[in-house]
Amino acid sequence: MMQKKVLKNITHYNDCWFRNCFYQQLVAAYGAFGIPADYVVCNYTIDLDFNEDTQVLDIHEHEILSDSEFNALTGVCQKRVRFQDVVKQLCTAIRAGNPVILGADSFYLPSRIQYYNQKHAPHYLLIYGFDLKRKTFTVGENDGIAIFHFTEKEIPFEVIEQTYHSFEERFASPDSAVQLEIAKKCPLYLRADAMNKLKKDLRKKLHTIRLFLSHAFGKKLDRGRIVVLVGICGQIYQLFPNSHETVQLYVRRT
């Protein structure tokens, strides 16, 4: 039996804070399959509805592609699972080359300094390696210093078991454990359709960025979303190189 394995190509996403810790880990998890961060980040968009009478800006965040469309684009699917024998099932997933985003209760994680042994709070870890001899998992986790700086750490089996079961008990969520694996039956034409849909959304996304920046700097600055939108601009440059001048134009207009 394989005693130790760590999946390769995991690059922790620290360009900006992206939505929440689940999505931050999701970007890194796709790296195990050679999928660039650009694909995950550019699949995110924000719809804005500004009410002139109330001066309220309603914001709706969502993915552009459906799950099946994103599976076709990347060749990878997200499988929501429930773990009973946490250690055994995680090791089995990793042996198969499948990273797992695992729900965790911050109360039991020493790395979560502000919560450890003080307060229960939902969190997510990326599990992508194990060592049976040392009885530890290799995980992607916040470094405890900067809010969105993720790095590689080792966490004992018993801590992972405890933090996961507590998450399941306290924060019932369909995303308590998400395993990434190779998708089956993804015709090439579906991949092309998904990419074209992303490109079509680009103009709408740029307009949204312009609208939001105009409102944010003219009214109240929402720093969290400004950071995300600036990060999205950077990813657009990489995924759609020809959009560079278009992005610049929209930014100038703000």
Phi, psi and omega per residue, in radians:
M1 nan 2.405 3.120
M2 -1.105 2.143 -3.066
Q3 -1.556 -0.380 -3.064
K4 -2.677 2.415 3.060
K5 -2.766 2.409 3.036
V6 -2.295 2.154 -3.133
L7 -1.156 2.502 -3.114
K8 -1.591 2.957 3.042
N9 1.196 0.247 3.039
I10 -1.383 2.024 3.093
T11 -2.094 2.010 -3.088
H12 -1.208 2.343 -3.035
Y13 -1.506 1.901 -3.109
N14 -2.188 0.327 3.126
D15 -1.168 -0.635 3.116
C16 -2.901 2.993 3.058
W17 -1.390 2.080 -3.041
F18 -1.943 1.690 3.058
R19 1.191 -1.304 3.075
N20 -2.789 -3.132 -3.019
C21 -1.157 -0.466 3.080
F22 -1.084 -0.860 -3.107
Y23 -1.237 -0.561 3.061
Q24 -1.035 -0.736 3.119
Q25 -1.282 -0.575 -3.132
L26 -1.080 -0.730 3.114
V27 -1.010 -0.806 -3.132
A28 -1.147 -0.691 -3.096
A29 -1.079 -0.691 3.122
Y30 -1.113 -0.417 3.108
G31 -1.060 -0.479 3.127
A32 -1.105 -0.336 3.136
F33 -1.897 0.180 3.125
G34 1.372 0.293 -3.136
I35 -1.576 2.087 -3.119
P36 -1.115 2.700 3.100
A37 -1.015 -0.523 -3.097
D38 -0.922 -0.682 -3.063
Y39 -1.140 -0.720 -3.121
V40 -1.256 -0.778 -3.084
V41 -1.172 -0.724 -3.104
C42 -1.328 -0.138 3.056
N43 -1.494 0.056 -3.113
Y44 -1.847 2.392 3.102
T45 -2.535 2.905 3.137
I46 -2.246 2.246 3.029
D47 -1.726 2.319 -3.110
L48 -2.035 2.497 3.058
D49 -2.418 1.824 -3.090
F50 -1.679 2.096 3.138
N51 -1.578 1.929 -3.096
E52 -1.114 -0.572 -3.097
D53 -1.247 -0.800 -3.098
T54 -1.627 -0.196 -3.089
Q55 1.039 0.582 3.129
V56 -1.885 2.350 3.121
L57 -1.817 1.902 3.095
D58 -1.490 2.297 -3.081
I59 -2.127 2.216 3.105
H60 -2.145 2.030 -3.123
E61 -1.734 2.416 3.141
H62 -2.888 2.951 3.059
E63 -1.433 2.681 3.102
I64 -1.443 -0.817 -3.105
L65 -1.603 2.587 3.017
S66 -1.235 2.955 3.120
D67 -1.012 -0.777 -3.122
S68 -1.161 -0.635 3.112
E69 -1.184 -0.708 -3.138
F70 -1.227 -0.600 3.044
N71 -1.039 -0.749 -3.128
A72 -1.156 -0.683 -3.128
L73 -1.138 -0.739 -3.024
T74 -1.719 -0.392 -3.045
G75 1.345 0.233 -3.105
V76 -2.265 2.469 3.103
C77 -2.094 2.731 3.088
Q78 -1.793 2.092 -3.101
K79 -1.932 2.043 3.125
R80 -1.435 2.204 -3.040
V81 -2.288 2.903 3.019
R82 -2.145 2.345 -3.108
F83 -1.849 2.309 2.989
Q84 -1.762 -1.058 3.036
D85 -1.602 1.517 -2.969
V86 -1.000 -0.887 -3.074
V87 -1.084 -0.862 -3.105
K88 -1.075 -0.797 -3.081
Q89 -1.232 -0.628 3.079
L90 -1.153 -0.761 3.133
C91 -1.094 -0.686 3.108
T92 -1.091 -0.746 3.128
A93 -1.097 -0.787 -3.098
I94 -1.178 -0.686 3.076
R95 -1.015 -0.584 3.139
A96 -1.433 -0.028 3.129
G97 1.508 0.338 -3.068
N98 -1.938 1.923 3.067
P99 -1.229 2.731 -3.109
V100 -2.270 2.269 2.997
I101 -1.609 2.062 -2.972
L102 -2.002 2.261 3.037
G103 -1.142 2.471 -3.096
A104 -2.499 2.503 3.046
D105 -1.581 2.038 -3.074
S106 -1.020 -0.378 -3.121
F107 -0.997 -0.520 -3.056
Y108 -1.806 0.134 -3.095
L109 -1.892 1.952 3.128
P110 -0.998 -0.492 -3.141
S111 -1.211 -0.370 3.133
R112 -1.614 1.295 -2.960
I113 -0.921 -0.747 -3.059
Q114 -1.294 -0.199 -3.113
Y115 -2.029 -0.431 -2.997
Y116 -0.977 2.101 -3.120
N117 1.013 0.360 -3.129
Q118 -2.231 -0.762 -3.015
K119 -2.606 2.425 3.089
H120 -1.469 2.276 3.140
A121 -2.696 2.453 -3.124
P122 -1.242 2.547 -3.122
H123 -2.694 2.955 3.101
Y124 -2.360 2.411 3.083
L125 -2.020 2.620 3.008
L126 -1.812 2.025 -3.124
I127 -1.723 2.073 -3.094
Y128 -2.473 0.290 3.086
G129 -2.879 2.790 3.083
F130 -2.602 2.770 3.065
D131 -2.436 1.834 -3.075
L132 -1.164 -0.553 -3.121
K133 -1.200 -0.763 -3.117
R134 -1.536 -0.208 -3.121
K135 1.006 0.915 3.122
T136 -2.363 2.689 2.991
F137 -1.850 2.533 2.991
T138 -1.569 2.189 -3.036
V139 -2.332 2.751 2.940
G140 -1.653 2.234 -3.058
E141 -2.642 2.681 3.041
N142 -1.037 2.458 -3.077
D143 -1.354 -0.048 3.096
G144 1.420 -0.014 -3.129
I145 -1.897 -1.007 3.102
A146 -1.822 2.505 -3.016
I147 -1.091 -0.583 -3.114
F148 -2.119 0.599 3.054
H149 -1.878 1.918 -3.099
F150 -1.795 2.577 -3.087
T151 -2.625 3.065 -3.140
E152 -1.534 2.350 3.106
K153 -2.438 2.914 3.032
E154 -2.030 2.309 -3.122
I155 -2.239 2.324 -3.128
P156 -1.034 2.608 3.121
F157 -0.895 -0.839 -3.034
E158 -1.119 -0.552 3.111
V159 -1.210 -0.745 3.112
I160 -1.064 -0.762 3.112
E161 -1.049 -0.831 -3.087
Q162 -1.135 -0.803 -3.066
T163 -1.224 -0.591 3.121
Y164 -1.237 -0.841 -3.122
H165 -1.099 -0.609 3.094
S166 -1.194 -0.679 3.080
F167 -1.057 -0.807 3.137
E168 -1.033 -0.697 -3.082
E169 -1.293 -0.685 -3.010
R170 -1.697 -0.526 -3.013
F171 -2.228 1.099 -3.102
A172 -0.868 2.118 -3.067
S173 -2.635 2.481 3.075
P174 -1.163 -0.285 -3.135
D175 -1.754 0.482 -3.112
S176 -1.165 -0.459 3.022
A177 -2.660 2.096 -3.135
V178 -2.158 2.063 -3.120
Q179 -1.783 2.275 3.095
L180 -1.689 2.323 3.141
E181 -2.615 2.875 -3.133
I182 -1.075 2.290 3.134
A183 -1.379 2.583 3.124
K184 -1.774 2.534 3.050
K185 0.964 1.219 3.069
C186 -2.079 1.560 -3.137
P187 -1.005 2.574 -3.098
L188 -1.085 -0.571 -3.116
Y189 -1.127 -0.538 3.108
L190 -1.198 -0.615 3.102
R191 -1.132 -0.748 3.126
A192 -1.115 -0.726 3.122
D193 -1.072 -0.722 -3.128
A194 -1.151 -0.736 3.126
M195 -1.127 -0.704 3.124
N196 -1.129 -0.623 3.117
K197 -1.156 -0.681 3.093
L198 -1.111 -0.755 -3.129
K199 -1.123 -0.674 3.130
K200 -1.113 -0.587 -3.131
D201 -1.326 -0.259 -3.063
L202 -0.999 -0.820 -3.128
R203 -1.069 -0.722 3.110
K204 -1.103 -0.706 -3.120
K205 -1.134 -0.730 3.138
L206 -1.122 -0.675 3.093
H207 -1.123 -0.687 3.114
T208 -1.097 -0.766 3.128
I209 -1.064 -0.788 3.136
R210 -1.065 -0.789 -3.111
L211 -1.096 -0.775 -3.083
F212 -1.187 -0.764 3.140
L213 -1.097 -0.685 3.111
S214 -1.049 -0.785 -3.133
H215 -1.211 -0.744 -3.058
A216 -1.123 -0.797 -3.100
F217 -1.376 -0.424 3.117
G218 -1.452 -0.443 -3.091
K219 -2.059 -1.792 -3.069
K220 -2.025 2.299 -3.082
L221 -1.430 1.991 3.049
D222 -1.637 1.594 -2.997
R223 -1.057 -0.664 -3.113
G224 -1.012 -0.860 -3.096
R225 -1.325 -0.501 3.058
I226 -1.056 -0.783 3.138
V227 -1.054 -0.763 -3.139
V228 -1.095 -0.792 -3.086
L229 -1.170 -0.672 3.078
V230 -1.111 -0.700 3.078
G231 -1.079 -0.699 3.128
I232 -1.099 -0.706 3.095
C233 -0.985 -0.787 3.140
G234 -1.076 -0.690 3.138
Q235 -1.231 -0.615 3.108
I236 -1.050 -0.716 3.122
Y237 -0.958 -0.720 -3.046
Q238 -1.357 -0.742 -3.081
L239 -1.337 -0.649 3.131
F240 -2.202 1.409 -3.048
P241 -0.950 -0.595 -3.097
N242 -1.237 -0.130 -3.111
S243 -1.500 -0.042 -3.022
H244 -0.973 -0.859 -3.110
E245 -1.174 -0.614 3.131
T246 -1.115 -0.761 3.113
V247 -1.075 -0.796 -3.136
Q248 -1.015 -0.733 -3.122
L249 -1.059 -0.810 -3.128
Y250 -1.144 -0.688 -3.141
V251 -1.149 -0.705 3.112
R252 -1.053 -0.680 -3.088
R253 -1.178 -0.336 3.127
T254 -1.479 nan nan
